[in-house]
């Protein structure tokens, strides 16, 4: 039997779930003021002054004081929609998501058909509250009012991706890009959705577009490397992973993945160097020990491979591929019973390839 050694490659596609919310700038506030209609006839001067105090506090990052001012403005004028909207933004910044939702509910009850930004912001809050269906509905209402609002398409796509609706996600990422031509994160995430559909060529194109617009996104270079690796373009994958590591030197997933690409390119010494770097950065990273064992097997360092598999199994006793690789090393050292015992454990933990080893070499 021709031995095949098994690496665990962490592709880490880095979809932007939980992507940090954009800081609300003065420009965004002014945009909100342009689109949020005041529900009363006129704003009284006391409410307006309190509201302006809130804007100043918000821009200084003092969200608690901003909430106090916006609340006072609403106490002075109960239909002051902008005050409620911006209090919602302030609560959101402080992760007071239930309170933020209440504020946006208030705004939308007064202006249900004209305020796409309030639907967008409530969608973001609902997502934080794990109400993904409600968030998707709000993002849909947002683009129903303003079909050019790229962020609503983007975040709806993120949620569709989480529901494994990859076609729907791709459609929304595409709409986001159509309305925001240099939307690097949307290109990255659309590439990841394409990867889930095994469209690796399409993924590569999108990842390259993403880094073309934002060359500082280390995770996109990692994603690009993983897509290139699936296309067996190992040298190009190594270059992409190296760019990710240059941007983020402690990026252990990218270092591990570069090691796996070097392994596939038959640069076993280089692979070992990368896996060793990962272990130096994180001594509890079981995948790297198993992957280094696989490279050592290729170099016929069977005892070294067993040591690495032992370490991987100390860290994760259910690690089926480490049992498989250790079994291969034991077989090469003429420890037939030990090899069969390990392959049985690998089969127990769901490693399909273990069956062929057992049938070939073990007594049935």
C-alpha positions as CSV (number, residue, x, y, z in Angstrom):
1,X,0.0,0.0,0.0
2,X,1.2,3.5,-0.8
3,X,1.1,5.5,2.4
4,X,-0.6,8.8,2.4
5,X,-0.1,11.2,5.3
6,X,-2.9,13.4,6.5
7,X,-2.6,17.0,7.2
8,X,-5.3,19.1,8.7
9,X,-5.4,22.4,6.8
10,X,-7.2,25.3,8.4
11,X,-8.5,27.4,5.6
12,X,-10.0,30.0,7.9
13,X,-12.1,31.8,5.3
14,X,-12.7,34.7,7.7
15,X,-16.2,35.6,6.7
16,X,-17.1,38.8,8.3
17,X,-19.6,37.5,10.8
18,X,-19.5,39.8,13.7
19,X,-17.5,42.4,11.7
20,X,-17.2,45.4,13.9
21,X,-19.7,48.1,13.3
22,X,-18.6,51.1,11.3
23,X,-17.9,54.1,13.5
24,X,-20.8,56.5,13.1
25,X,-19.2,59.7,11.8
26,X,-20.6,63.2,11.7
27,X,-21.2,62.7,8.0
28,X,-23.4,59.6,8.8
29,X,-25.3,61.6,11.4
30,X,-25.9,64.4,8.9
31,X,-27.1,61.9,6.4
32,X,-29.5,60.5,9.0
33,X,-30.8,64.0,9.7
34,X,-31.4,64.5,6.1
35,X,-33.5,61.3,5.8
36,X,-35.2,61.0,9.2
37,X,-38.2,63.2,9.1
38,X,-39.3,65.2,12.2
39,X,-42.7,64.0,13.3
40,X,-43.9,67.2,14.8
41,X,-44.5,70.6,13.4
42,X,-41.5,72.5,14.8
43,X,-38.6,71.7,17.2
44,X,-38.6,73.8,20.3
45,X,-35.4,75.6,21.1
46,X,-34.8,73.8,24.4
47,X,-35.0,70.3,22.7
48,X,-32.8,71.5,19.8
49,X,-30.1,72.7,22.2
50,X,-30.1,69.4,24.2
51,X,-30.0,67.5,20.9
52,X,-26.9,69.5,19.7
53,X,-25.3,68.8,23.0
54,X,-25.8,65.1,22.4
55,X,-24.3,65.4,18.9
56,X,-21.2,67.0,20.4
57,X,-20.9,64.2,23.1
58,X,-21.4,61.6,20.4
59,X,-18.6,62.9,18.2
60,X,-16.3,63.0,21.3
61,X,-17.0,59.3,21.9
62,X,-18.9,60.1,25.2
63,X,-21.9,58.0,24.4
64,X,-23.3,57.9,27.9
65,X,-23.5,61.7,28.0
66,X,-24.9,61.7,24.5
67,X,-27.7,59.4,25.7
68,X,-28.5,61.8,28.6
69,X,-28.8,64.7,26.2
70,X,-30.9,62.9,23.6
71,X,-33.2,61.6,26.3
72,X,-33.6,65.1,27.7
73,X,-34.3,66.4,24.2
74,X,-37.1,63.7,23.9
75,X,-38.4,64.7,27.3
76,X,-38.7,68.2,26.0
77,X,-40.2,67.1,22.6
78,X,-41.7,63.6,22.6
79,X,-41.7,63.3,18.8
80,X,-38.2,64.4,18.2
81,X,-37.3,61.5,15.9
82,X,-33.6,62.5,15.3
83,X,-33.0,62.4,19.0
84,X,-34.4,58.9,19.3
85,X,-32.4,57.8,16.2
86,X,-29.1,59.1,17.5
87,X,-29.8,57.7,21.0
88,X,-30.2,54.4,19.3
89,X,-26.8,54.9,17.7
90,X,-25.4,55.7,21.1
91,X,-26.9,52.7,22.7
92,X,-25.6,50.6,19.9
93,X,-22.1,51.9,20.5
94,X,-22.4,50.9,24.1
95,X,-23.8,47.4,23.1
96,X,-27.1,48.3,24.8
97,X,-28.8,46.4,22.0
98,X,-32.2,46.0,23.5
99,X,-32.4,49.8,24.2
100,X,-31.1,50.6,20.8
101,X,-33.8,48.4,19.2
102,X,-36.4,50.2,21.3
103,X,-35.1,53.6,20.0
104,X,-35.2,52.4,16.3
105,X,-38.7,50.9,16.9
106,X,-39.8,54.3,18.1
107,X,-38.4,56.0,15.0
108,X,-40.0,53.5,12.6
109,X,-43.4,53.7,14.3
110,X,-43.4,57.4,13.6
111,X,-41.9,57.1,10.1
112,X,-42.4,53.6,8.8
113,X,-42.0,54.2,5.1
114,X,-39.3,56.9,4.7
115,X,-36.3,56.0,6.8
116,X,-34.1,53.3,5.3
117,X,-31.3,54.1,7.7
118,X,-33.4,53.3,10.7
119,X,-34.3,49.9,9.2
120,X,-30.6,49.3,8.5
121,X,-29.6,50.2,12.0
122,X,-32.4,48.1,13.6
123,X,-31.3,45.2,11.3
124,X,-27.8,45.5,12.7
125,X,-29.1,45.5,16.3
126,X,-31.4,42.5,15.6
127,X,-28.4,40.6,14.3
128,X,-26.6,41.3,17.5
129,X,-29.6,40.0,19.4
130,X,-29.5,36.8,17.3
131,X,-32.8,37.7,15.5
132,X,-31.4,36.9,12.1
133,X,-34.7,36.6,10.4
134,X,-35.8,39.9,11.7
135,X,-32.5,41.5,10.6
136,X,-32.9,40.1,7.1
137,X,-36.4,41.5,7.0
138,X,-35.2,45.0,8.1
139,X,-32.3,45.0,5.6
140,X,-34.9,44.1,2.9
141,X,-37.1,47.0,4.0
142,X,-34.0,49.3,3.9
143,X,-33.2,48.5,0.3
144,X,-36.9,48.6,-0.6
145,X,-36.7,52.3,0.3
146,X,-33.2,53.0,-1.0
147,X,-32.1,50.4,-3.5
148,X,-28.6,51.8,-3.6
149,X,-27.8,51.2,0.1
150,X,-24.8,48.9,-0.2
151,X,-24.4,48.2,3.5
152,X,-27.9,46.8,3.8
153,X,-27.2,44.4,1.0
154,X,-23.8,43.5,2.5
155,X,-25.1,42.6,6.0
156,X,-28.1,40.8,4.6
157,X,-25.6,38.7,2.6
158,X,-23.6,37.9,5.7
159,X,-26.8,36.6,7.4
160,X,-27.8,34.6,4.3
161,X,-24.3,33.1,4.3
162,X,-24.8,32.0,7.9
163,X,-28.0,30.2,6.8
164,X,-26.0,28.5,4.1
165,X,-28.0,30.3,1.4
166,X,-24.9,30.9,-0.7
167,X,-26.7,31.8,-3.9
168,X,-28.7,34.5,-2.0
169,X,-25.5,35.7,-0.3
170,X,-23.7,36.0,-3.6
171,X,-26.6,37.9,-5.1
172,X,-26.6,40.4,-2.2
173,X,-22.8,40.8,-2.2
174,X,-23.0,41.5,-5.9
175,X,-25.7,44.3,-5.3
176,X,-23.4,45.7,-2.5
177,X,-20.5,45.9,-5.0
178,X,-22.7,47.4,-7.8
179,X,-23.5,50.3,-5.4
180,X,-20.1,50.6,-3.9
181,X,-17.5,49.8,-6.5
182,X,-14.5,49.4,-4.2
183,X,-16.2,47.4,-1.5
184,X,-13.3,45.2,-0.5
185,X,-15.0,43.3,2.3
186,X,-17.9,42.5,0.0
187,X,-15.5,41.1,-2.6
188,X,-13.8,39.0,0.1
189,X,-17.0,37.6,1.4
190,X,-18.4,36.9,-2.0
191,X,-15.3,35.0,-2.8
192,X,-15.9,32.9,0.4
193,X,-19.4,32.2,-0.7
194,X,-18.2,31.1,-4.1
195,X,-15.7,28.8,-2.3
196,X,-18.6,27.1,-0.5
197,X,-20.0,26.3,-3.9
198,X,-16.6,25.0,-5.1
199,X,-16.2,27.9,-7.5
200,X,-12.5,28.3,-6.7
201,X,-11.7,30.2,-9.9
202,X,-14.5,32.7,-9.0
203,X,-13.2,32.9,-5.5
204,X,-9.7,33.7,-6.6
205,X,-11.0,36.5,-8.8
206,X,-12.9,38.1,-6.0
207,X,-10.1,37.8,-3.4
208,X,-7.8,39.5,-5.9
209,X,-10.3,42.3,-6.4
210,X,-10.5,42.6,-2.6
211,X,-6.8,43.0,-2.0
212,X,-6.6,45.3,-5.0
213,X,-8.9,47.7,-3.2
214,X,-7.5,47.1,0.3
215,X,-4.0,45.6,0.4
216,X,-3.9,45.5,4.2
217,X,-6.5,42.7,4.6
218,X,-4.3,39.8,5.8
219,X,-7.3,37.4,6.0
220,X,-8.0,37.9,2.4
221,X,-4.5,36.9,1.4
222,X,-5.0,33.8,3.5
223,X,-8.3,33.1,1.8
224,X,-6.7,33.6,-1.6
225,X,-4.0,31.2,-0.7
226,X,-6.5,28.6,0.3
227,X,-8.5,28.9,-2.9
228,X,-5.3,28.7,-5.0
229,X,-4.3,25.6,-3.0
230,X,-7.6,23.9,-3.9
231,X,-6.7,24.7,-7.6
232,X,-3.3,23.0,-6.9
233,X,-1.5,26.2,-7.6
234,X,0.8,25.7,-4.7
235,X,3.5,28.2,-5.5
236,X,0.9,30.9,-6.0
237,X,-0.7,29.9,-2.7
238,X,2.6,30.1,-0.9
239,X,3.0,33.7,-2.2
240,X,-0.5,34.6,-1.0
241,X,0.0,33.1,2.5
242,X,3.4,34.9,2.7
243,X,1.7,38.2,2.1
244,X,-0.8,37.5,4.8
245,X,2.0,36.7,7.2
246,X,4.0,39.8,6.3
247,X,1.0,41.9,7.2
248,X,0.3,39.9,10.4
249,X,3.5,38.0,11.5
250,X,1.7,36.1,14.3
251,X,-1.0,34.8,11.9
252,X,-0.8,31.2,12.9
253,X,-3.6,30.0,10.6
254,X,-1.8,31.5,7.6
255,X,1.6,30.0,8.7
256,X,0.0,26.6,9.1
257,X,-1.7,26.9,5.7
258,X,1.6,28.0,4.1
259,X,3.2,24.9,5.6
260,X,0.4,22.7,4.1
261,X,1.0,24.3,0.7
262,X,4.7,23.7,1.0
263,X,3.9,20.1,1.9
264,X,1.8,19.7,-1.3
265,X,4.6,21.3,-3.3
266,X,6.9,18.6,-1.8
267,X,8.9,21.1,0.2
268,X,8.8,19.0,3.4
269,X,11.7,20.8,5.1
270,X,10.0,24.2,4.4
271,X,6.7,22.7,5.7
272,X,8.3,21.6,8.9
273,X,9.8,25.1,9.4
274,X,6.3,26.6,9.1
275,X,4.6,24.1,11.4
276,X,7.4,24.6,13.9
277,X,6.8,28.4,13.8
278,X,3.2,27.8,14.6
279,X,4.0,25.6,17.5
280,X,6.5,28.2,18.8
281,X,3.7,30.8,18.7
282,X,1.1,28.4,20.2
283,X,2.3,25.3,21.9
284,X,-1.3,24.0,22.3
285,X,-2.0,24.1,18.6
286,X,-2.7,20.4,18.0
287,X,-3.2,20.7,14.2
288,X,0.4,21.9,13.7
289,X,1.8,18.9,15.6
290,X,-0.1,16.5,13.4
291,X,0.9,18.4,10.2
292,X,4.5,18.4,11.2
293,X,4.2,14.7,11.9
294,X,2.9,14.2,8.3
295,X,5.9,16.1,6.9
296,X,8.3,14.1,9.1
297,X,6.8,10.9,7.7
298,X,7.7,12.0,4.2
299,X,11.3,12.5,5.4
300,X,11.2,9.1,7.0
301,X,11.6,10.6,10.5
302,X,9.2,8.0,12.0
303,X,10.2,8.5,15.6
304,X,9.9,12.2,15.3
305,X,6.5,11.8,13.7
306,X,5.3,9.6,16.6
307,X,6.5,12.2,19.1
308,X,4.5,14.9,17.3
309,X,1.4,12.7,17.1
310,X,1.7,11.9,20.8
311,X,1.7,15.7,21.5
312,X,-1.3,16.3,19.3
313,X,-3.2,13.5,21.1
314,X,-2.2,14.9,24.5
315,X,-3.8,18.1,23.4
316,X,-6.8,16.5,21.7
317,X,-7.5,12.9,22.6
318,X,-10.2,12.6,19.9
319,X,-7.9,13.7,17.1
320,X,-8.5,10.9,14.5
321,X,-5.9,12.0,12.0
322,X,-3.2,12.0,14.6
323,X,-4.0,8.4,15.3
324,X,-3.9,7.6,11.6
325,X,-0.5,9.2,11.1
326,X,0.9,7.6,14.3
327,X,-0.3,4.3,13.0
328,X,1.6,4.8,9.7
329,X,4.8,5.7,11.6
330,X,4.4,2.6,13.8
331,X,3.9,0.4,10.8
332,X,7.1,1.7,9.3
333,X,8.9,0.9,12.6
334,X,7.5,-2.7,12.4
335,X,5.2,-2.2,15.3
336,X,2.2,-3.8,13.5
337,X,0.0,-4.2,16.6
338,X,0.5,-0.6,17.6
339,X,-0.3,0.5,14.1
340,X,-3.5,-1.5,14.0
341,X,-4.6,-0.2,17.4
342,X,-4.1,3.4,16.2
343,X,-6.0,2.8,13.0
344,X,-8.8,1.3,15.0
345,X,-8.9,4.5,17.0
346,X,-8.8,6.6,13.9
347,X,-11.8,4.6,12.5
348,X,-13.6,5.1,15.9
349,X,-13.2,8.9,15.4
350,X,-14.6,8.9,11.9
351,X,-11.5,8.9,9.7
352,X,-12.7,7.1,6.6
353,X,-9.2,6.4,5.2
354,X,-8.4,4.2,8.2
355,X,-10.5,1.4,6.9
356,X,-8.2,0.7,4.0
357,X,-5.2,0.5,6.3
358,X,-7.0,-1.9,8.6
359,X,-8.1,-4.1,5.7
360,X,-4.6,-4.1,4.1
361,X,-2.4,-4.7,7.2
362,X,-4.4,-5.9,10.2
363,X,-5.9,-9.3,11.1
364,X,-9.7,-9.2,10.7
